[in-house]
Amino acid sequence: MHHQVFTVVRLRSGYDLAEVDAFLAQVETTLSLLWQDNAQLRERLGAAPPASTPTDAGVLAAAHRSAQETLESAQQEAGQILADARTDAERLRREAASAADALTRAAHQALDEQLDRLERAITDQGRNLQHHLHTQLGHLRAALADLDTHGRTPGHGADDAASQRPITVHSPAFTRDPAAGH
């Protein structure tokens, strides 16, 4: 009983409760037996003739001392088991908190990196779209200037081949041909 070892439970703090309960039941049984033996020895001592031998008194005193020592030892051992369990529980709590903090930091870092990539992609797409719109605006201005240079204005000369030609708009997201009806 002096060298009882308990299994540490990994999924929750402390020791295996079944083992601790079994050990405490064993200590309780041992103490009960010692108390019963002590009571029986006292009864025999009380029933013994008044001229009892010093040996009977010595046996009774030794049994009482043994019971007292066993009880004190069991109490000390139980106290040590509880202290160890509390220490282990606190260590496991600190380890779990540390692991949770590390996971939280890693998740924040991953989210920050994803946000940075998304912001860069949005910025790049904005630049590309702006470039394409400026290019298309330049094409439209050039077409208008070409029409003005040749003495034509939009909406006149419907029979002219140049006015029959559809205007095609190009952009990074889609290409639209107004004549196609899209």
Secondary structure, 3 states (H helix, E strand, C coil): CCCCCCCECCCCCCECHHHHHHHHHHHHHHHHHHHHHHHHHHHHHHHCCCCCCHHHHHHHHHHHHHHHHHHHHHHHHHHHHHHHHHHHHHHHHHHHHHHHHHHHHHHHHHHHHHHHHHHHHHHHHHHHHHHHHHHHHHHHHHHHHHHHHCCCCCCCCCCCHHHHCCCCEECCCCEECHHHCC
